[in-house]
Amino acid sequence: MPRPFRSAPRERLSRDVYVLGLIAFFVMVGFGVVVPVLPVFVRSFGVGYAEVGAVVSAFALMRLVASPFVGKLIDLMGERVVLAVGIGIVAVSSGLVGIAADYPHLLILRGVGGIGSAMFTVAAMTLLLGSTSAAHRARAVGFYQGGFLIGGMTGPAIGGLLATISLTAPFFFYAGTLAVAGIVGLVLLRPRAQPADRQAAGAPDADGSVNPLVPLRDVLRDARFRAACLANFAQGWNSFGVRSALIPVIVVEVIKGPSSFTGIAFAIAAVAQTLALGPAARFIDRAGRKPALVLSLAAAAALTVAISFTGDIVTLTVLLSLYGVVSAFLGIAPAASVGDVVGRRGGRGIAIFSMSSDIGAIVGPLAAGALVDAFSFPVAFGVGAVFFLAASLYSLRMPRAVSAAPASVGTNDARADNREG
């Protein structure tokens, strides 16, 4: 039986992890600058709210469409090149949004940006999961997500200031931060990936280790990978979909508070999530992915139901903060579990993992809105809680001990021990 991770000595995270955390910060600062301004900017073209939603959906939809091809690109070109090209695409398209002449051009440019976002997201996660040993993989994911969260909290404040100058200024600022992120990636990240034929032959990485591709069929059959994808889908449906779409409505129409309360509650929850990243990563590395997934998914289901019955802003803020703590676990454990399965050459598996969240984020808001119209807020949140609970129950099928056999050379026997059945 594989030994638990708690016996592994503490090691320093690799340079690539710190660089990726810095890149995540710059990317999310720019994204946070644009988010508050984008709906207003789209409306300035004289279009309706449906067209505003289409611009948001176009970005997410093209991320989803492009993701299956990114894994193959990584196999052919390497993570660093795909990451830098993806960031460059988002940077150029975002800058052009600021000078878009009409709504159709704006819509197309946002869709192109979604393609670049998919390239960056999958390449960065592939490089991140392959840059750290399995025993410290959760720490690496936690550091990377910390860059996103801190950047996400900083961006909206800067965006508010830039919006006083011009509605287009945030888009140029976003392009600038992405350019910085892309340059940092090209200069500081170490090239590692080899062409696909050399990987299959067992060609060494830049660090001298041999890491052959794990066949995709083996990845898809692994209970750890399936549990991680289910968790990511539930998180996309609820956190990026139901929560973002319905809680602002609950604040205004149910609690009868000003819309500013939503921003305050979300900000406090984001701080709670950021503070929980370190302890969550240590727990996941020491206790394993399985208990973290089972417990955090069950807790997320309970909190999701409780939020739907909230009657005042204080209770809502407390529940959202607790949800933020749980989200720290849900942001780390599934990704670490995927890394255990796919190893260092897992671009295609990571693309599928990323798509599971995108699907939830696209379908979730639409389904939740329809459920509120047809039934009620508790029903809409309850459906989201069902996905969390289903993912928690499926996570019970994961092996008790955490193994990362494919992350090094790996053997068929070691992989077989971690499949279903």
Steps between C-alpha positions, in 0.01 A plus 500: 500500500629855429611697801297804614635842408543614860830318527655701215754765606402861443659638186524840337261557213664518159575830330232430240233494772599847624512633144156356424362659816636836384350450154164410658509824699559717191235315299237531771575865576424582139193277492371660819547844346285411200215308667319797664528711183419246229117501531488881499737517203291250302184699574668811358456344155123535542425129545275321747580287802482180297787628285693581819457142614606374158836676533563328833384165365711532184818507707399194704366313196819542300703389801297181498530448123876559497595294806499155329763619252728662758623169639626397156667839454682451828619157388640655181627841615552480875323670792707819504438588134128422514465702821676805353309482170170466685573803717605691189169421328300625799720811525458599134128423491441697822688801368299488178176485702583849622492630142218277367285690250176311558337219695574212255874579514483510879325163512755338267795642692370366830456159341860507376607595851328187628722287274811662643367457853456126444859473377635685801287317757577145384870567433551670836330219693693234306829670582398562860402140574817372339731740684452353848517155652171331589571543871495880467271546202216650704736769633589592143134525395422705811779748425385532139139561602617753756637707211161486330309595814725791596493628144123459489462711815736769371363530147148638561636787711739601221222452245276743685769768485574440133130514413493862620751577225336308216292188443772373268794561736450172694533297179834660416615444859394135473702462179801650680483267800464201268803613300701510822373153594592359158852645514549363851394158377733496201801630691471325835321170434731215410419307178414142578258335257628295207316418177250220531710238322795558732274483804368163389857378464580606855695817423626681810370832629726800542567387856617159378201297618318261269124554491317312223146593410227331702250367241180703504289185530680422828436852622128481420465164678659626821253562785714788627473681168124445473444623855708811430304578182166456680620731777618757246167486317309552826729788592454661159121460520474645851787741561539646152137452402230487767681709760601780264164506321256472792658643814499860367126452433443358850673801656281751314165320472490274808717673760400842360851637531703720263698326227823617666437239773569230241848631431577528871382146574695357205814691603485364856446148365800541268719602794382192693580278202847653462581450870383137480720406203812422706333279763290330230809416293682354801199288591461370144869410469510326840158339533447432130266610223214264586404632848541858380264444207240297687475742794527830310245398236252392770555828686452697177167324441376593849615862470343537156161398637539726805586804285168471315306554825702803614293793625761760596836623371698401811394135478563501125851640550581236762374220276689635199818521710459138607440413137821684417692279743347190343582637154867511600488120534294459182742713303802294605396138559352424154798654318748314720311177438515555124873562528541167681330327208640672191855566622721754326371439148129540553390783272204312351376376837533846652309646205210264576520595867486871408205440266297343780505830687426703187193287423368554851566874481317531167197284576469582871381863477250418225354203687494685832314794350244269342452314830443827689243611243321165512535420871708692756847594620527195732426266207767665283760478776384152592573367152852640529537332839402167343802521269729566797351206689527267199867592456560440872346153484696410187823613669453212744609272213848655497782285651564556870872562463617767258732382228664690220660225302459662158671818619836332464567199283192310617392142443185343365446321829520820700250669271267205510483511879342846479232428241144413581435137574 
